Amino acid sequence: MKKIVLFILTIVGMLVSCSDDGNTYKIAVSQCGTGRWREKVNCEMLAAQLLYEQNAKVEIVNAYDDTQRQIRQIDSLANTDIDLLVVAPNESAPVSDAIVRIQKKGIPVIYFDRKASTDDYAAFIGGDNVEAGRTMGNYASLLADTLIQKGRRPVVLEVTGAMSTSPAQERHNGFAEVMENESGLEYVMAEGDWTSDKAYEIVMNQLNTGKHPDIVFCHNDGMATGVYKAVVETNQEGHIQILGIDGLPDEGLDYVTLGHQVGSYVYPTHGEEIVRLALNILSGRPYERDNVLNGMLVTPENVGLITLTSRELMAQHADLATIHDKLENYFGLYNSQHKILWASLFTILMLAVAVFMAIRAYMQIKRTIRQRQTMNEEQTLFYTDASRRIIYTTPEEELPQPRSQDVLFAEKLKEAIHKNMSNPNLKMDDLGEELGLRRVQLYRKVKALTGLSPVELLRQMRLQQAYVLLGSTTKTVAEIAYEVGFNTPGYFSKCFREQYGKLPTDLREVNDNTEEDSFKEIQ
Ligand code: FRU
């Protein structure tokens, strides 16, 4: 039975374990917001799940630019079974505490694109935002130079992202560094919030108050669309040059191609590198703590080539993501079929075990019934005529009987009684000694087999032997009485009548008559 339980536990263990792929790490991604740039990086991370030696299960949660929501999401992720958190903090300072908390739970954190204020993180991966600001600053000053050469003092307006975020701070630092060294232009900075609406509002205010910017640098291409809208509405097309950052197909790259913007900057995404870094950390492989990805200036001259390669790369990532989805479906199907197979095997095994146990129980019952029957038969042998024959009849008349221990004992008992019955002082102790039993054991055994006590059995056998002798010999009643162990012929006759309902002499007469009749017939 122990073996069966062990076996069942093994099967259950196999069923449970086959649902869990031990080679897959769970990577949670806390995205601060939406937009094309984030959609692209999400797609790249999802496409890279099966790309490396270890598989990654990437789960993305979005805070939709709401810092408090992001804090709640990180805190609840800390209570799940994720292996690592990739986070783009919506705002540097407020999210830091939640990042410290999750790290204390033993979950390593990767910053991507944005950083929080805490230095407590496993690794960073993203573009160099200071460099991005600097590059755009140099490009803006180049554009400004053309105007300066025409004798003008151009106004360069910087519309930043939300300054509570690290990219806005760093892009501003890089841009301002260049601008502050330019004496031939006027540099103005206005704080935006990464949205096109806010950028539109800022530029409209400038224009309405008579401040006409010549060059507007926005911290992303999304904000540049708001500026372009304001430019169109105020008929300033061709008079205000717009720059942005992100450089994505269907966004900044297209705006440069269309001439809405004079430049952009490819702010690198590389979701596949984020997944690779996460897997290196999780599998204990060496990795760099700070991983800076290269960006690139986009101008009307190179926008065609950049768009082509970007589109190709994006299409490949989209294909990879589709393949991954399909594989997930197949794996899902394979896993459920695998489980169904195991469950069916388990059911079949359980049925086999049940049938086996039922057969075993049936056999056991049959064996018990057979044993009882044999016991009953053996007992019956002592109650019925047939049984008496074992004890009372001569060996020639004996029927073939099963040689069970009880039958053997009955034979020995019969022999011992026959041998000793002529002794009128025969004691049960003597009989027991001859059979190797104590008086009590003899009593129990004889009682169990015959229903009689040894004394009663002895008396019955004496009378039965006397019955046989009366019918088969010419010995006198007194002689027979003494021969079978009675002390007096009178007492023998009394017992005989009690047993057979007639006197020994009655039997003699019948025998005599029978003999006479036969004699007569012969004559
Ligand atoms: C999207 C975005 C990008 C920008 C980046 C900076 O949320 O605003 O447009 O380049 O974030 O973190």
Boltz pocket constraint, residues with backbone or C-beta under 6 A from the ligand:
constraints:
  - pocket:
      binder: B
      contacts: [[A, 33], [A, 34], [A, 35], [A, 37], [A, 38], [A, 113], [A, 114], [A, 161], [A, 167], [A, 194], [A, 219], [A, 220], [A, 221], [A, 222], [A, 245], [A, 246], [A, 267]]
      max_distance: 6.0
